[in-house]
Amino acid sequence: MSAASLRLSLAGLRWALGLLACALATGVLVLARDQLTTPTVAVLYLVPVGLSASLWGLLAGVVASVSAFLFFNFFFFPPYFTLQVHAPQDILDLVVFLGVAIFVSQVVGRARASQAAAQAREREAVQLHELGMALARLSTEAGIAQVLAESLHAGLAAAGVEVAVWPKGNEAGQLVRAPAEAAPGTAPQFVVPLLTPRGELGEVRIWRTARLEANEQRLLQTFVGQGSLALEQARTQQAAVRTQVLEESDRLKSALLSSVSHELRTPLASIQAAVTSLRSGAVDWAAPARQDLLAMVEEEVVHLNRLVGNLLDMSRIEAGALKPQRQWNILADIVEGTLTRLRHAAEQHQITVDVPDDLPLVPVDHVLLDQVLTNLVGNSLKYAPAGTTIHIRARRQDERTLAVQVRNQGPPVPAEHLDHIFDKFYRVRAADRVTGTGLGLSICKGIVEAHGGRIWAENQPDGFALNFTLPLEWEGHPAPRVPLEMEA
Amino acid sequence: MSAAPHILVIDDEPQILRALRTILGERKFRVSTASRGEEGLALAAAQPPDVIILDLGLPDISGLEVCARLREWSQVPIIVLSAREGELDKVAALDRGADDYLTKPFGIEELQARLRVALRHSAQAQGPRSTVVTAGPLRIDLAAHAVTRDGAEVKLTATEFRLLAYLAGNAGRVLTHQSILSHVWGDPQMDQVEYLRVYMRQLRKKLEADPSQPLYLLTEPGVGYRFMADA
């Protein structure tokens, strides 16, 4: 039997308690009847009446009054042990007694009722206050819906409460329950919309077979009102955040456009100059100048292609569309591939590689990791003076993490810039005339983070280092071991 | 083969068609062009080309579908053109029967090298296949299961040899991870690329002068591997 229905059957039994109280009192009074006068008995009978009314309510009081009247008549008025009364005076006494008893039980019962009402209101106020406090701490729709569902579940002693928030715009809808287990298969007994001036945000569904008392209806209304208000506030707040993000991204887009137009124009200008002079016939077909111009066109085209590639990558990272195609890879293979492709660009530098052969396989997207390494080494090639050495080093940091470092002997970066060099378009020196989009390192950051790793920069005693980590586990699995076979 | 190899280019970019027609025409190829997939398929049926250059992004049907439909009746080598970030597209095209791919933008030397490999394959498909592949100091006898480097025998495990033989037998072509795994390990469900990685590394250690800068066993990042034999 559930707590609710137990409470219900107790309420039905209350009147019987009034009867029982009088029966007990009668027992005591009958034993002591020789010492008691009839008026004393009448006064003493008011005790169970008053007690019943104050403990179990008006109905119990009235039941006690009537039963006291009957017991009184039966045991204490001649002829004894019948309900008949002979003397007219006795009839009057008994009627007066019944009137007084009912009056007493009414007075006491009403006092009890108003006290109970006051207590209920106090409880309501406390619950409402608690709900208000809980809601004030929340800004997510899911959290608000959860608190509302739990409060209603507790406050209404309902079998189940479901709060549904309709989806709107980019916001997904919410559906939370209290208690958390699946909703009952039946239709809810009560459905209340979550209304705000701007429309219906969702609805509350309540499973409870007993009807709602007036105070419970009030509680429901107030809770639902509070919940709607909190949801409305959360939506407004989210909209404000979105606006801010949009403004920020707008600002970045302008920065991107200005950077890009500049970066695109420079190679285009060279290409146009070279091609027009080649076509004009001003340059002799055999002259070395012709080869120079053609080489320049080719270089600029390669540069433009890289630029467009960077922009595409950045937009994929920004859009969250960068999904690494992970496979178990040998890090040394990837590093060697990167360095093979950078061979020409790296002619002025020495590059040392310290990637142990016994490192576990790493779960990465080969193409994307190659790009990270290309950009990091490219960054060192750009900033470290010619003739210096670039070190690439990989170590197992712990059971689950691989750490990779690209270190050069270039100038240190002022500490206040270290955290920002992975930001888009960030340049340590404004007047930096190094070509590039200012996107290379932020692309690295995007890729490393998409793999679940971390990237950071640090100054070293003899140079500058870019570090990143990669998880060695993939979907909870460590690197597989490949058994090797023996030669025939 | 007739004097001028016939190349069919299927691409919807007029500037690419124009450039390829001019450049390949200069180099004594016979070039026909189509700007839509259906048109390309019809042309390929009417005048069978020696090589098809196929862009994956076509306005009517996808390049992948063109690949698959061509393969229903033709073994003509197909070189796919794809965008830089389209590794998955490349793999899909190769798995549907394409022979090779080129990433846009590309240099003409690269295109010519791919064309040479493709033409050699289309010639080989008609004549008897040589069972000996040479690449620099390497000599791989596919029939005799023998590999020598500078004349000295190189000992390979059974799997290493199967891997090398599959790559060398398709010299010049890019082979996807999936195709290598299912051929070499003999299990079409085999998808453990890590086996391939480890065995490729072993092979390079045994065959390449500098395993960190391989000349013959090349990685195609995100796609597969390619064996470079002597031209």
Interface residues (C-beta under 8 A of the other chain):
Chain A: V301 N305 G309 L312 D313 R316 Q325 Q327 W328 N329 I330 A332 D333 I334 E336 G337 L339 T340 R343 V353 L361 D365 H366 V367 D370 A479 P480 V482 L484 E485 M486 E487 A488
Chain B: R84 E85 E87 L88 P105 K155 L156 T157 A158 T159 H177 Q192 V193 E194 Y195 R197 V198 Y199 M200 R201 Q202 S212 Q213 T219 P221 G222
